[in-house]
Amino acid sequence: MVATIIVLVLIIIILGIIGYGIYKVTSIFRPKELGESCSVPTDCANANLFVGSPGVTCCQGTCQQKKRDWANQWYCPNECVGIFAGRPGTC
């Protein structure tokens, strides 16, 4: 009886460890939402790699919505220029 309980407890512990490992691995590969950390644009959910198109991209290590600049192009908020010959980040 005691041996059965010990075996069941060990099985539960092992399944918990396996489940936690699966959770950690899948969370690494899931698309990141706005505000989450990223390394490359394709890390972000709904990523759009084209400069001239709206969408989400990886900006300064976080997934951010692109902003439209004065020339009707889409950039990271820190790169976006709001007026002709303006400074980056002014959109």
Residue pairs with C-beta under 8 A, 6 or more apart in sequence:
31 43
31 44
31 45
31 46
31 47
32 38
32 43
32 44
32 45
32 63
33 44
33 45
33 63
34 44
34 56
34 63
34 64
34 65
35 62
35 63
35 64
36 44
36 62
36 63
37 61
37 62
38 44
38 58
38 61
38 62
38 63
39 58
39 61
40 58
41 47
41 48
41 49
41 57
41 58
42 49
43 58
43 63
44 56
44 57
44 58
44 63
45 56
45 63
46 55
46 56
47 55
47 56
47 57
47 58
47 63
48 54
48 55
48 56
48 57
48 66
48 74
49 57
51 73
51 74
51 75
52 72
52 73
52 74
53 74
54 65
54 66
54 68
54 74
55 65
55 66
55 74
56 63
56 64
56 65
56 66
57 63
57 64
57 66
57 76
58 64
59 76
59 77
59 78
59 79
60 76
60 78
64 76
64 77
65 77
66 74
66 75
66 76
66 77
66 80
67 74
67 75
67 76
67 77
67 80
67 91
68 74
68 80
68 91
69 75
69 80
69 81
69 82
69 91
70 81
70 82
70 83
70 84
70 86
74 80
75 81
75 91
77 89
77 91
78 88
78 89
79 88
79 89
80 88
80 89
80 90
80 91
81 87
81 88
81 90
81 91
82 90
82 91
83 90
